[in-house]
Amino acid sequence: MIKGFFGLFVGGLEKKNPEALLEVEKENLRKQIAEFNKGLANHAGLVERLVSQAKRLSREEEELRAKTAANLKAGNRAAAAEYALKLKTAEKEHDDVQGQLEDAEKRYQELLRARDVSVKEAKDKIDRLSRDIDDMKIQKATAELNEMASGMVTEIGGAGDTLNRLESIVEEERTKAAGRARVAKDALDLGEVEEKAAEQDALAEMALAEFAAAEGIEMEKPGSASSASDSPATPSTGQGSMGPVKES
């Protein structure tokens, strides 16, 4: 029961001061972004450690390959065989680290994109709510003026009392219905991050097309210009062979 009364009390405060509630949500968003960025920084540190480890193993492979070749040419088969075995082990470890690095880098980019999309979505919603609050203030002021005018007509007297009451009822119900429609319209379906990202990209492309049309700028259709020459070459990620390895 106490919890219910407290909930009603808080709900009443929120209705009286929605701006304060919006500021609280802004602060919560800032805290969430900061916390997410900490985790993102830790993941970025892991990626950098894997990069350093991959470079070290690449240098080690080059050294072992050179020693193996030198001993083999000098006729030191035992030493050459030992270095060859170490080289094989280093190559396998390098392959493993390279795979971990690719997975970690991919995950980092996914987290980065998820953060950017989520933050943009939250900021857009906050901006909409700010505009809605301003509109609500205007509607309240208008309603108060209408009520004052209605009261004046009632005091002065006249034959339109029933119509005035009916107009007030209709206006109140219309305002409530408009408010419900606005809330329903502004309610967002928070789906998958990639769906939101695709929607945002599509809206941005549409805005660009409208701008180009308004300015009389002719735009090339996506993918129509030099699509073949712009295709990125797939980099070689594995170092599992005993052939020469180029260090990036």
N, C-alpha and C positions, 0 to 999 in steps of 0.2 A: 504494500500500500504506500509506504514511504517513497519507494522507488518510483511508483506511478505519479505521486504528487510532484516529486522532483522533476520527472520528465515533463509534466505539464508546465511547471514553472520555467524550465529551460526553454521549452518550446515557445512560451509566451515572450520570453526575452528575445529569442531569435526573430520572432515576427516583428517585434518593436524596433529592433536594431539589426537588420540584415547586413548592413555595411560592416559591423564588427565581426559577424560570423564569416563574411567573405575575407576579411583581413586575417582571421585565424587560419582559414584554409590556405591562403597565400603563404603564410609562415610555415604551415605543415608541408606544403609543396617544396619550399626552399630547403627544409630539413631533409625531406626524402631525397631530393636531388643530391645534397651534400653526402648523405649516407651511401647512395648508389655510386657516386663518384669515387668514394673511398674503395669500395669493392672493385670498381673498374680499374683504379690505379694499382691495386694488388695484382689483378690479372695481367695488366700491362707489364708489371715487374716480372711476372712469370715468363711472359713472352720474351722479354729482353734477356733473361737468364738462359733460355733455350737458344736464343740467337748466339749468345756468347759461347755456349757449349758446342753448338754446331760449327762455329768458326774454329774453335780449338781442335775439334776432331778432324776438321778438314786439313788443318796444318799438320796434325799428327799423321794423317794418312800420307801426305806428301813426303814427310820425313821418312816414314817407314818404307814407302815405295822406293825412295832414292837409296836407302840403305840396303834393301833387298836386291835391287839391281846391281849396286856396287859390289856386294859380296858375291853375287852369282857370277858376275864378270871376272872377279878375282879368283874364282874357283873355291870359295868358302861356302860349300853347299850347306853345311850344318848351320852356320850363322844366317845364311840366306833363307833357309827353311824356317828358322826361328822368327826372323823378321817378317816373312811372308805370313806366318800364322798370326802374328800380332797385327799385321795389316788387315787380315780378314776379320779379326775381332773388332778392330777399330771401324772398319767399314760397316759392319753390322750395327754397332752402337750408333754410328753416324746416321744410318737409315732410321733407326728407332727414334733418335732425337729429332730428326727432320720431320718424321711423321707427327710427333708430339707438337713440334713447333707449328706445323700447318694447322693442326686441330685447334691449338691455343689461339693462333692468330684469327682463324675463322670465328671462333667463339667470341673473341674480343670485338670483332667488327659487328657481330650480331648484337652483342650487348650495347655497343655504342649506338647502333641504329635504333634498338628498342628504346633506349633512353631518350634519344632525340625525338622520336615519334610520340612517346608518352608525354614528354614535357610540352611539346607543341600542342598536343590534344588538351592537356590541362590548362595551359595558358589561354588557348582559344575559348575554352568554356568559361574561364574566369572573366575574360573580356566580355563575353556575351552576358554573363550575370551582372557585370557592372553596368552595362547598357540597360539591362532589364530593370535594375534597381532605380536608375535615373528615370526611366519611363514610368515606373511605379509611383515615384514621387509626384510626377506631373499628373498622373491619373488621380492620385489622392487629392491634390490641390484642386483639380477640376471638379472632382466629386464634392468637395467641401463648398466650392462656389455654387455648384448646382443646388446643394442642400440649403445654402443661405438664400439663394434666389427663390427656392420653393417655399421656404419659411416666410419670406417677405410677401409672396403672393397669398399665402394662407392668412397672414395677419391683415393684409389689405382687404381680403375677401374677394369673392367672385364666384362665378358659376362653374369654374373648371377644377374644383377640388378633387373630384374623382379621377379626372384625367391626369392631374398632377401626381396623385398617389400612384396611379398606374404607370406613369412615365418613370417615376422613381424606382418602382419595382423592376420594370423592364431594364432600366439602366444598370441596376445592381446585378441582376441576373446576367445581363450581357457582359458586364465587367468580369464577373466570376467565370463565365464560360470562356471569355477571351484569355483570362489568366490560366485556366486549365489547358486551353489549346496551346498557349505559349510553353507551358511546362512540358506538355507532351511532345511538342515540336523540338524543344531544346534537349530532351532526354536522349542521350546518345547510347547506342549499342556498342559497348566496348568489346569488340571482337579481337581477332588475332592481330598481332602487331603488323604483320605483312599486309593484311587487308587494309588497315588504316593507312599504311605507307603508300599503297597503291592508289587509294582514294585521294590522298593528298597530292600525289604526283599527277593524277588525272585532272584534278581541279586546277593545279598550277599550269598544266599544259593548256587547259581550256582558257584560263585567264590570259595566257600568252597569245593564244590564237585570236581572242577577242581584241587584245591590244593591237596586234599586227593588223587586223582587219580595220580597226578604227583609224590607225595611222597610215593605212595604205601600203603596208610593208608585206611583200610576198614572202611566205615562209616555205622552206623545203619540207616535203613530207618526211616523217621519221623513217630512217633506214634507206632513203632513196639515193643518198649521196655517198659514194665510195664506201659502201658497206663492206665490200670484200677487203679493201686495203686497210680498213680500220679495225679488222678483227685482230684482237691481241693474241700474240704467240704464247702458247702454253709453256711456262718455264719448266725446266727439268728439276724435279725436287729430290729425286733419290740419288744416293751415292753408293749404290750397292755393288758396282763393278770395280775391277782392279785396274781399269783404264785410267788415263789422265783426268784429273778433276780440276776445273777452273774455280778458283775461289773468288766469290763476289766481294 
